[in-house]
Amino acid sequence: MHNLFLGLVQHHFRDLIAIKKPEKRPVDVKEIDRGRIIFQSNPTISTMTRLRMPVLEVLIQEAGVTLGTEGRTTKKKIIEALMTKHTDSFLLNKEAQMEIDDDTFVTEELVKECATEAEAKNDQNSVSAELLTDKEINSIQAELRGIQRPSWHRGPPKNLGDAEHGKLKAEQWRSAIEFDLPVTLLAHSTMLLSMAIRWGTSHVTSTHHAQQYVKYMKAYLECIQDAVPGHSFRPNHHACLHLHEFLLRYGPMHGWWMFPFERVIGGLQKTNMNYKIGELEKTMLETFCAAAKVKAIIQDPGAPNVIIKAAEILQQCCAPFAGEGFHTDTGVLRTVTDSDPYVSHDNANIIKTPISDVLRYTWENTRTHMHGSEPITEYKQLNVAGLQYCSRNYSTSDSCVFFKNTSGNCVPGVVEHMMSTGQDHNRVYYIAVRCYLPVIAGYQDPFSVYGDFGAQIWSCASSNQLEIVPVCGSRMCHGILMNWGSSELVLKPMNRVSFDIIHH
């Protein structure tokens, strides 16, 4: 998690490709006066680094210092030039510090100063291949706003590149490298990094997975070395070359990375303990254990009917632990261990109106291959392996799916209807999907050379016929899509368990 998403991916997009606009917050007089006071006292690298770039530019102009023309104008360059201006006072300050008692010599300020110097050195050595212009970043932001994703998939902020969105979480960097930025940029280095992470973070692993991860990760590092000759590799780049060893020793990465722990911490921070500090640990532990037990009961296929009926209320009680991708994580275990996913419905989502003529006609023509002639119950949404799937009329984000059709091919489509036949344990769930059509013959799909990325170009047009398939056995998963040209879409299955679905 920290090595791949907060390390490699963040460094790739912020420093190498440089998807960031210069900060436009104006500098007021008070901020400049504060900078002058810091500079005229005994400044350290740590205190100077806290000043914003516009303030440093004002200070260096007032000091009459001229910077060199080589490379970018960075904070490190300006601070070094300003510190050189006061070399004598700086050395005297250092001599005075040497007289401090040994027990208090290594102060917090000195530690921060050393860390700042190391960070500034890394920033200086991390030269981007070519800075993106504001126009290019605005174009990326416009394409990000047009992406249709499942409700559980937390994408990067729509204003990615602006300083206003703040620090991105690991889950957002994961989404960014999974689909958003590789598709919008279509850069070779970005595609290599995305494919390496896809193999490395798969919910199943094997020797082949480990080999593919190393193959693409080495190709990515060689690519950025050739594209950015002045780039200095970070410790994260070295560490990522050892992750395949952990895949072989400890299994899939989601079993030992930090995402679940970070989410638990986030949930525990919201626990109400009424400011009784002495009972804090006990309260948090009891709350977490109670929520975990409730979740286990809800997901148990053999749970009592009263629990199943109250599932929605109980899930709301566990809301602190249900945010972001928690349902995805808990659904993974069932998906991997069971041949068929667990499917459930809420009676509140049963559609009372009669089924449409189109659905009835399609059902009658395919009924001989289905579950017989029992009555049909139609739903607004279903819960499949812990994830929500909806028909098009109720949610556009959760209705785009990839599934195995009656011909055995994995194709994308939009769920028009969701229904079932039978009762209780004999109930069988079906989906009626309108499939997207392939692009015309001879169309040059730019993603065809990146097969392990999983995306493919499809036509915006849909089939005139509905296709009805059972949920169990169809290997259904959500899809993510973005407009590509005037009449095409780029679609990718959001299946993190198996790679079979991406091979057409």
N, C-alpha and C positions, 0 to 999 in steps of 0.2 A: 504493500500500500504506500508507505512513505518513500521507498526507493523508486518505485515505478511512477506513481502519479504525482506526488509532491516533489519528487526529485527529477526524473528524466522528462516526463511530459511537461511539467511546469517550466523547466529550463529550456526545453525545445521551443515552446511557443512564446515564452517571454523574452528569451535572450537570443536564440538562434534566428527565429523568424520575426521576432520583435513585434508581436501583436499588442502594441500599447501606444496610446497617444500621449503626447506631452501634457503634463498637468496644466490646466488652464485657470486654476484658482488664482485670482489676482493677489498681489503682494501689497499689504497695507503698510503704513508708516511705522506702526508699532512693531511689526515683525522685523522690519529692517533695523530699527533701533535696537531691538533685542540681539540681532546678529552682530551689530557693531559692538555692543557691550561684551559679548562673548569673545569676539576677535581681539578687542583691546585689552582684555584681561589676560590670563595665562591659558590660552586655548589648548585643548587636546584634540586628537583626531576624532575621538568619540563625541565630544561636544560639538565639534564642527560638522560632523556627519549628520547630526540631528537637524541642521538647518536645511531648508528646501533649496532646490537648485536656483530659483530666481533670486533668493537672498544672497547666495554665494556669488552669483554673477554681478550683483550690485557691489558687493564687498571687493571683488577683484578689480572692478573698474575704478573704484575709489582708491585702491592701493596702487594703481598704475602699473599693474603686472600684465605682461603679454604672454599668452599661452602659445605653445607650439602648434603647428598646423597639422601634425601627423595624427591620424585616427580621430575618434569621436571626442568631444569635450565632455568628460565625465566628472562626477563629483570628486573622484580621487585626484584627478589632474588639478582641479581648482584648489582643493584643500592643500595639496603638496606645495603649490605655488604660494598660497597665503602663509603657510607655516614657514616656508623658506624666508619670507619677508621679515619674520621675527626670529631669526635663528639664534641670535645672542640671548634674547630673553627666554627662548625655549630651552637652550642649554642650561641657563641659570636655574630654570625651573626644575630641570632634571637633576642638577646637583643638589638642590634643596630636598628633592624627594629621596636621595640616597641617604640622608641623615635620619630618615624615619626609622623607627624601631623595627627589627626584623619580623616581629610577630604580626605587624599590621602592614607590611610592605606590599604583599599581594592583595590589594584591595579589589573591591567589586569594580571600581572605575578602571583599574588596570586591565582586568579581565575583559571588560567590555571594549576597551580600546584595542586590545589584541584581536578580539573577534571581529571588530569593525575593520581593522586593517586587512585581515584575511578575506573578509567578504568583499571589500573594495578591490583587492587584488584579483579575486575571481571575476568580478564584474568587468575589470579592465581587460582581462585575458579573454573574456567571452565576447568575441567579435561576431556580430550577426552578418550573415551573408549579404543581406540587403534589407534596409529598414523599409517597412511597409508605410506607404503614404496614408494620410487621413482618408483620402478617397477610397483606397483599397480596403481599409479597415471598415469604412461605412458600408462598402459592398458586402463584406463578410457578415456584418451585423444584420443587413437586410436579408441575407440568405438564412441566417440562424433563426430569424423570426418566422420564416416560412416552413420550418421543419415540423412535421407532424410526428409526435412520439407518443409511446404509451404513457399512461398517467403515472406509473411508478418510476419512469426513467427521468431522472433529474438532469437536465441539460445545463450547459454553461449559460451565464447571463446573456440576455439579448444585446446588451451594450458592451460585450466583451472588447477589451482594449481601452475602455475609458477608466479613469481612476476612480469614478464614483461607485463602481460595483464592489470595491473592496477585495478582500482576500478570498480566493476560491477554495472550496473544500475539495478533498480528494475525490469524492463522488462526482463532482462536476468536472474535474480533470479527466476522470475515467470516461464519462460520457463524451467529453470533447474529443478524445482520441479514438473512441469506439465508432463514431460516425460523423459527427458534426464537422470538425475541422479537416479531417482527411478528405471528405467529399467536397467541401467548399474550396480548399486549397489545391487538391489533387497534386501535391508535391511528392516526389519519389521518396525522399527521406521520411516524410510524415507517414506515407503508406507502409514503409518498412517497419517503422516503430509500432504502428497500429497492429500489423500482422504479428509481430513478435509478442506484443502484450496479449493479443487474442489467444495465441497458443499457450502463453504462460499462465493466463488467468482462467483458462477453461475449467469448468466444474468437474471434469474428469481428466485424468492424466495418464501418461504411459511413457515408455522410452521414446516413442515417435513424437509425442508432444514436446518432450524435453529437447530432442534434436532439432525440431522445427523452430522452437523458441531461440535456441543458440544460433541457428542458421540466420534467422532474420535479424536478431540483435547485432550480430557481428557485421552483417551487411549494412545495418543502419549506422553503426559507428564508423565504418569505412566510408560510408556516403558523406557524413557530415565532415569527416576529416578531409575529404577531397573537395567538398563544396566550400568549406570555411577553413582555409589553411592556417589562419591565426588562432583557431579555437583551441582552448586549453581544457582537456577533459577533467571532470570532477570525480571525486571518490564514488559518487553514485554510478558513474559509467563503468567503473571497475567492478563495483558490487553486483551490478545487474548481470555480469557474465558468470556469476556463481549461483544464480537462482535456480538454474536447471538441476543442480545437485540437490537442492531442497525439495524440488518436485519429485525426484526419484526416492528420496528418503522419507518424506513426510506426507506425500500425496498432494492433492489439488491445493492450490494456494489459498482458496477461500476458507480452508479448514484451519489455517494458522496465521492469516494476516490480521491486521488490527481493526478492520471495519466493525466487527461485532462489538469489540471492547469500546471503541469510540462511541458507538450508538448507545451502548449500555450506560456509559458515563453521561452522555447527553440526557438520557432518561432519568438517571439518578439525580442529576442536577435540578430537575423539575419536581423532585419529590417534596411534598409539603411536610415539614417536620416542626412547624410552629415555633421555630427559634429555640427549641429545647436541645441545646448542643450536646448534653450528656447522652441523649437517646438517639443521636443522629445516625450512627452506624446501624443500630438495631432497626430503626425505622426504614432505612434504605434497603437493608437486606430483606426484611419481611415484605416490603412492597415489591421488590424485584422478584422474589420467589413466588409470591402470589400471582403476579402477572405472568410469569413463565408457566406456572401450573395451569392457569386458565387457557393460555395459548395452546398448550399440549392437549387439553381436553377438547377444545374447539376443533383441532385438526384430526382428532381420532375418529375414524369412520364408524366405530362402534359406540360413539357417545350416545347417551340417553336423548330421547326426542326433545325433552324440555331444554337441554343444553343447546341442541341444534337450533331450536326456535328462538332461543335467547342469544344466539351467537353475535348478532349485530350489536346488542346492548353490551355484551361482554367485551367485544372488540373495542368499543368506545371507552370502556373502563381502562383498557390497556393502551390507550392512545399514546402515552409517552414513549412506548417501546414499539410503536407501529409506524413511525415516520420513515420517510425516504425509502431505503431499500430493504427494510426489515422483513417485509413479506417475501421479497425475492430470496433473501437468505434462508428463511425458514422453509420456503417451498422447494429449495434446491435438494434437500435431503430426500424428500419424498419422490421427487422427479428422478433422482439418480438411482434410488434403491428399488422403486416400483416400476414394473413394465408399463403400467397404465397410470396416468395421473388421477388423483382424487378430485372428483367433480361434485359440486354442491350448488344449491340455489336457495334463495330466500323467497318465501311465499309472497312477500310484498312485491316481488319483481315478476309475478305471474301476470301475463297479459290476458285480460278478461274478454276482449273483443274477438270475434271469429277470425280465423286465419285468412290470409289473402288468397285470392283465386290463383295467383301465380304459384304461391307456395303449395297450395292444395294440388294443383296440376302436377308440379314437379314431384311432390311426395307420392302421388298415385302412380306415377310412371316408374318410380324407383322403389316402391314399397316391397316388391317381391324380393329384393335383395336386402331388405332392412329387417325390421323387428316384427313384421306382421301387420295386422290391420287395427291395432289398438288406437284409442283416441290420442290426439296430440295435445300436449301442453306447451304453450309458447312463453318465453321469458324475455325480459328486457336485458338481463345480464346473468352470467354464470361465473362461479368461482372455480378456476381450474388450477390445481397445484399452488394454491395461495395467491393467484393473480386474477384480476378482474377482466373479463371479456364481455363486450357489449355488442348489441346490434347497431347498425349505422344510425338508426333513428334516435338513439339515446346517447351515443358517444362516438365521435369520429376518431378520437385518439386510441380507444381500446377496441375498435372494430377492425383495424387493419391487421391481417394475420398472414402467416405462411403455414401451409398445411400440405399433407400428402393426399393428392386427389385419387380418384378411382383408377387412374392409369398408373399410379405409383410414383408420380413426379411431385416434387416439392415446388409449389407455385404460390404466388401472393394473390390476395384477394381481399374483399371487404365483406364482413359478416352482415347479411341482410336479416336473417332470422336465427333464433336459438330455441330449440324445443326438445321435448323428451316424450318417450312412450314408456308404458309400464308403471309399476308402483313400487315404492320403497327400495328394497335391495335389488329388485329386478328392473329398476329404472335404467333406461339407456338414453344418453344425451346425444343430440345431433346439432350440427350447424349447417345453415344454408348459405353458401358463399358465392358471390359474383366475382369471378377471377379477372385479374388484369390480363390483357392480351400481350403477347410478345411484340417486340419492335419488328419493323419490316426487315426482310432478308437483306443482308449486306450492311446493316447498320454497324458502325464502328463504336463498339462499347469500350470506353476508356478503362473500365474496371476489369475487363477480361484478362488483362495481364497481371492483375492482383487477385487471383482466385481465392487465396486464403483470407482476403479481407471480407469477402462474403456479399458484397453489394453487386447489383446488376441493374441495367437499364431496362425498363418496361414501358409499354405504351400507356398513355392516360386512359385510353378506351378500355371498356370492360366487356366481358362476354354477355350475350343476350340471354344465356341460359344460367339458371341457378344450379349449383352442384351441392348435393347433400351428402355429408360424410359424418360418421360417428366421431365424437370428440375423442374417445379412447381409441387409439390406433391410428389417428390422423397425424400424430406428432405435431400438433398445433403449437405455435408460438407467436408472440406479437411481432409486428413489423414496424420499421421506422422508414419514413420516406421524405423526399424533397423534390420539388419540381426541377426538371432538367430539360431545358429547352421549352419550346412552345407546346409540344404534344407528347413529352416523355416524362417519366418519373425515375428516380433512382431509389431502389428499395433494398433493404437489408433485413434479414431475420434476426431478431433479438434473442437468439438461442445460445445460451452460454454453457450448455451441457454437452451437446454433440455437434460435430462438424459435418455430419452426413447431409444435413439439410441444405448446406450451401453449395453442394456439388450438383449442378444441373445436367 
